[in-house]
Amino acid sequence: MRIAVFGAGGVGGYFGGRLAQAGEELVFIARGDHLQALRTHGLRVDSMKGDFVVKPVQATDDPAQVGVVDVILVGVKAWQVPEAAEAMRPLLGPETFVLPLQNGLEAQAQLAEVLGHRHVLVGLCGIMSFIAAPGHIRHPGMEPFVKLGETDNRPSERIERLHQAFMAAGVNVEIPPDIQTALWMKFLFVSPMGAVGAMTRAPVGVWRSLPGTRQMAEQGLQEIMAVARARDIALPEDAMGTVMAMFDSLPPEGTTSMQRDVMEGRPSELDAQIGVVLRFGQEADVATPLYSFIYHSLSPMELRARGQVQFPP
């Protein structure tokens, strides 16, 4: 398959690198110093699953130079998805399909609004990885995985083709019986961890051990689960216990990308990971008091990071 990876950061760089290492024809859509390093030195990945280098690398900042591809893996931040959807139009042919790998719940709908529903799958991934330097991805922890499916969970030849490609690349990949349930279970893990981490500025090993902040995570889970039930998402009965056990199993220094972005003053996925709970809750008439408090508490920092408000000196 001919695969374009739109966004070559921690997610796109790692999974794209594995696919390229396995022999898939792959091109990265990247920019800036990262793009130049990919072109000059190739892609270096330092991983707990084994280090590797892909060289040479096909990479560009202009999708129009690539032409039509079979698959587009979307690895940009959740808040960048609408803009990316417009930019990837030149990559789209009649049979092209798109797999979003973002945190959050809205990437599939945002892509489908621009590109058409028949072109877009539902996807999610799990990995702790980041750009260590231009052209260099570091994956220090967490077993990487990808889950994918059609919106209506039907079997399809295109799903199976991509499933086989990830398997050949050594990636833990699954086609869940209900992809929406899988998406919400991932959200149950990522969202409260990022929310509590961003509010406390503390790694998971600290906030999970303090009764007050641990209770915040539990209340956050309860609010998300109530919203999910209102949207007819079939979460397992032991969802809360499963996610809390996942928090307890993480390395104590663990943080999320949203938390790190907030702490370092960069634009973050606040709207995609926290604001979405408010929006979905309001649509379903479900109260989300903790998420409302966290969202509005972090909003001034987010607006400053985006240059929309200025703080006095």
C-alpha positions as CSV (number, residue, x, y, z in Angstrom):
1,M,0.0,0.0,0.0
2,R,1.0,3.6,-0.6
3,I,0.7,5.3,2.8
4,A,0.9,9.0,3.7
5,V,1.5,9.9,7.4
6,F,0.1,13.4,8.0
7,G,2.0,14.6,11.0
8,A,5.3,12.9,11.8
9,G,5.5,13.6,15.6
10,G,5.5,11.0,18.4
11,V,2.5,9.1,17.0
12,G,3.0,9.5,13.3
13,G,6.7,9.1,13.5
14,Y,6.7,5.9,15.5
15,F,3.9,4.1,13.6
16,G,4.9,5.4,10.2
17,G,8.5,4.4,11.0
18,R,7.4,0.9,11.8
19,L,5.4,0.6,8.6
20,A,8.3,1.9,6.5
21,Q,10.7,-0.4,8.3
22,A,8.4,-3.3,7.3
23,G,8.7,-2.3,3.6
24,E,5.5,-0.2,3.0
25,E,5.7,2.6,0.6
26,L,5.4,5.6,2.9
27,V,5.7,9.4,2.8
28,F,5.7,11.7,5.8
29,I,3.9,15.1,5.7
30,A,6.0,17.2,8.0
31,R,7.4,20.7,8.3
32,G,10.2,22.9,9.6
33,D,13.4,21.5,11.1
34,H,11.8,18.1,11.6
35,L,11.1,17.9,7.8
36,Q,14.7,18.9,6.9
37,A,16.2,16.3,9.3
38,L,14.0,13.6,7.8
39,R,15.1,14.5,4.3
40,T,18.8,14.7,5.3
41,H,19.4,12.1,7.9
42,G,16.3,9.9,7.8
43,L,14.1,8.9,10.7
44,R,15.7,7.7,13.9
45,V,13.4,6.0,16.5
46,D,14.8,5.0,20.0
47,S,12.2,2.6,21.4
48,M,11.8,0.2,24.2
49,K,10.7,-2.2,21.4
50,G,14.0,-1.8,19.7
51,D,15.8,1.1,18.1
52,F,15.8,1.6,14.3
53,V,16.6,4.0,11.6
54,V,14.7,4.5,8.3
55,K,16.8,6.0,5.6
56,P,16.1,7.4,3.0
57,V,12.8,8.9,4.0
58,Q,10.2,10.4,1.7
59,A,9.0,13.6,3.3
60,T,7.4,16.8,2.2
61,D,5.4,19.8,3.5
62,D,3.3,19.9,0.3
63,P,0.6,17.1,-0.1
64,A,0.1,18.2,-3.7
65,Q,3.5,16.9,-4.5
66,V,2.6,13.4,-3.2
67,G,-0.5,12.7,-5.2
68,V,-3.1,10.1,-4.4
69,V,-2.4,7.4,-1.8
70,D,-4.1,4.3,-0.5
71,V,-4.1,5.2,3.1
72,I,-3.7,8.4,5.2
73,L,-2.6,8.0,8.8
74,V,-3.5,11.2,10.7
75,G,-0.9,11.9,13.5
76,V,-1.4,15.6,14.1
77,K,-2.7,17.0,17.4
78,A,-6.5,16.8,17.9
79,W,-6.9,20.6,17.6
80,Q,-5.1,20.5,14.2
81,V,-7.4,18.0,12.6
82,P,-9.9,20.4,10.8
83,E,-7.0,22.3,9.2
84,A,-5.2,19.0,8.3
85,A,-8.4,17.6,6.7
86,E,-8.4,20.5,4.2
87,A,-4.7,20.2,3.5
88,M,-4.9,16.5,2.8
89,R,-7.4,16.8,-0.1
90,P,-4.7,16.3,-2.8
91,L,-3.9,12.9,-1.3
92,L,-7.5,11.6,-1.6
93,G,-8.6,9.3,-4.5
94,P,-11.8,7.4,-4.9
95,E,-10.6,4.5,-2.8
96,T,-8.4,6.3,-0.3
97,F,-9.2,5.8,3.3
98,V,-8.2,7.8,6.3
99,L,-7.3,6.6,9.8
100,P,-7.3,9.2,12.6
101,L,-5.1,8.3,15.6
102,Q,-5.8,11.3,17.8
103,N,-6.8,11.6,21.4
104,G,-10.4,12.7,21.9
105,L,-13.7,11.7,20.4
106,E,-14.3,14.0,17.4
107,A,-11.5,13.4,14.8
108,Q,-13.5,11.0,12.7
109,A,-16.5,13.4,12.4
110,Q,-14.2,16.3,11.7
111,L,-12.4,14.5,8.9
112,A,-15.6,13.1,7.5
113,E,-17.2,16.6,7.3
114,V,-14.4,17.6,4.9
115,L,-13.5,14.4,3.1
116,G,-16.8,12.5,3.2
117,H,-17.9,9.7,5.6
118,R,-17.1,6.8,3.3
119,H,-13.4,7.7,3.3
120,V,-12.9,7.8,7.1
121,L,-12.4,5.0,9.5
122,V,-12.5,5.2,13.3
123,G,-9.1,4.7,15.0
124,L,-7.1,5.1,18.1
125,C,-3.7,4.3,19.4
126,G,-1.7,4.1,22.6
127,I,1.9,5.1,23.0
128,M,4.2,7.3,25.1
129,S,6.5,8.9,22.5
130,F,7.7,12.4,21.4
131,I,10.1,14.2,19.2
132,A,13.4,14.2,21.0
133,A,15.1,16.3,18.3
134,P,14.5,17.0,14.6
135,G,14.2,13.6,12.8
136,H,14.4,11.7,16.1
137,I,11.5,10.0,17.9
138,R,11.8,8.6,21.4
139,H,9.5,5.9,22.7
140,P,10.5,5.3,26.4
141,G,7.5,3.4,27.6
142,M,4.1,1.8,27.1
143,E,3.3,-1.1,24.8
144,P,2.2,0.6,21.5
145,F,-1.1,-0.4,20.0
146,V,-3.5,0.6,17.3
147,K,-7.3,-0.2,17.1
148,L,-9.3,0.5,14.0
149,G,-12.7,-0.2,12.6
150,E,-15.5,0.9,10.3
151,T,-17.9,3.4,11.8
152,D,-20.7,0.7,11.9
153,N,-18.3,-2.1,12.9
154,R,-18.8,-4.1,9.7
155,P,-16.0,-6.2,8.4
156,S,-14.2,-4.7,5.3
157,E,-11.4,-5.6,3.0
158,R,-9.7,-2.2,3.6
159,I,-9.7,-2.7,7.4
160,E,-8.2,-6.1,7.0
161,R,-5.5,-4.8,4.6
162,L,-4.4,-2.2,7.1
163,H,-4.6,-4.6,9.9
164,Q,-2.3,-7.0,8.1
165,A,0.2,-4.1,7.4
166,F,0.4,-3.2,11.0
167,M,0.8,-6.8,12.0
168,A,3.7,-7.2,9.5
169,A,5.3,-4.2,11.1
170,G,5.2,-5.8,14.5
171,V,2.6,-3.4,15.9
172,N,0.0,-4.7,18.4
173,V,-3.2,-4.1,16.3
174,E,-6.8,-5.0,16.9
175,I,-10.2,-4.7,15.2
176,P,-12.5,-4.5,18.2
177,P,-16.1,-5.8,18.0
178,D,-17.3,-2.3,18.9
179,I,-14.8,0.5,17.8
180,Q,-16.9,3.2,19.5
181,T,-16.6,1.4,22.9
182,A,-12.9,1.1,22.3
183,L,-12.6,4.8,21.5
184,W,-14.4,5.8,24.7
185,M,-12.4,3.4,26.8
186,K,-9.2,5.1,25.5
187,F,-10.8,8.5,26.3
188,L,-11.6,7.3,29.8
189,F,-7.9,6.7,30.3
190,V,-6.4,9.7,28.6
191,S,-8.8,12.5,29.6
192,P,-8.9,12.3,33.4
193,M,-5.2,11.7,33.5
194,G,-4.5,14.8,31.4
195,A,-7.1,16.8,33.3
196,V,-5.8,16.0,36.8
197,G,-2.2,16.2,35.7
198,A,-2.7,19.6,34.1
199,M,-4.5,21.0,37.1
200,T,-2.0,19.7,39.7
201,R,1.1,20.0,37.5
202,A,2.0,16.6,39.1
203,P,3.0,13.3,37.5
204,V,0.6,10.3,37.9
205,G,2.6,8.8,40.7
206,V,1.9,11.8,42.9
207,W,-1.7,12.5,42.2
208,R,-2.9,8.9,42.3
209,S,-1.4,8.5,45.8
210,L,-3.1,11.6,47.3
211,P,-6.7,11.0,48.4
212,G,-8.1,14.3,47.1
213,T,-6.6,14.2,43.6
214,R,-7.3,10.5,43.3
215,Q,-10.9,11.3,44.0
216,M,-10.8,14.0,41.3
217,A,-9.8,11.3,38.8
218,E,-12.6,9.0,40.0
219,Q,-15.2,11.9,39.7
220,G,-13.9,12.7,36.2
221,L,-14.4,9.1,35.2
222,Q,-18.0,9.1,36.6
223,E,-18.8,12.2,34.6
224,I,-17.4,10.8,31.3
225,M,-19.2,7.5,31.9
226,A,-22.5,9.3,32.5
227,V,-22.1,11.2,29.2
228,A,-21.2,8.0,27.4
229,R,-24.3,6.2,28.7
230,A,-26.4,9.2,27.5
231,R,-24.9,8.7,24.0
232,D,-25.7,4.9,24.1
233,I,-22.0,3.8,24.3
234,A,-21.8,0.3,25.7
235,L,-19.0,0.7,28.3
236,P,-18.2,-2.5,30.3
237,E,-19.5,-2.6,33.8
238,D,-16.0,-2.6,35.3
239,A,-14.8,0.4,33.2
240,M,-13.9,2.5,36.2
241,G,-12.0,-0.2,38.0
242,T,-10.2,-1.1,34.8
243,V,-9.0,2.5,34.2
244,M,-8.0,3.2,37.8
245,A,-5.9,0.0,37.7
246,M,-4.3,1.3,34.6
247,F,-3.4,4.6,36.3
248,D,-1.9,2.5,39.2
249,S,0.2,0.5,36.8
250,L,1.8,3.5,35.1
251,P,5.4,4.5,35.8
252,P,5.2,7.2,38.6
253,E,6.8,9.9,36.4
254,G,4.1,9.5,33.7
255,T,2.4,12.5,32.2
256,T,0.2,13.1,29.2
257,S,1.0,15.3,26.1
258,M,-1.8,17.6,27.0
259,Q,-0.5,18.1,30.5
260,R,3.0,18.8,29.2
261,D,1.7,21.3,26.6
262,V,-0.3,23.2,29.3
263,M,2.7,23.2,31.7
264,E,5.1,24.5,29.0
265,G,2.7,27.2,27.7
266,R,2.0,25.6,24.3
267,P,-1.4,25.2,22.6
268,S,-2.9,22.0,23.9
269,E,-5.8,19.5,23.4
270,L,-7.8,21.2,26.2
271,D,-10.9,21.5,24.0
272,A,-10.6,18.0,22.5
273,Q,-10.0,16.2,25.8
274,I,-11.8,18.4,28.4
275,G,-14.2,20.8,26.5
276,V,-15.7,17.9,24.6
277,V,-17.1,16.4,27.8
278,L,-18.9,19.7,28.5
279,R,-20.3,19.9,25.0
280,F,-21.5,16.3,24.9
281,G,-22.8,16.7,28.4
282,Q,-24.8,19.8,27.5
283,E,-26.2,18.1,24.4
284,A,-27.4,15.2,26.6
285,D,-28.5,17.3,29.6
286,V,-25.8,15.5,31.8
287,A,-24.1,17.6,34.5
288,T,-20.3,17.7,34.4
289,P,-19.3,20.0,37.3
290,L,-15.7,18.8,37.7
291,Y,-15.0,19.0,34.0
292,S,-16.6,22.4,33.8
293,F,-14.3,23.6,36.7
294,I,-11.2,22.2,35.1
295,Y,-12.0,23.5,31.6
296,H,-12.6,27.0,32.7
297,S,-9.7,27.0,35.1
298,L,-7.3,26.1,32.3
299,S,-8.9,28.2,29.6
300,P,-6.9,31.4,30.4
301,M,-3.6,29.6,30.0
302,E,-4.8,28.0,26.8
303,L,-6.0,31.3,25.3
304,R,-2.6,32.9,26.2
305,A,-0.8,30.1,24.5
306,R,-2.8,30.7,21.4
307,G,-2.1,34.5,21.5
308,Q,-5.8,35.3,22.1
309,V,-5.3,37.0,25.5
310,Q,-2.4,38.7,27.2
311,F,-1.5,38.6,30.9
312,P,-0.3,41.8,32.5
313,P,3.5,41.9,33.1
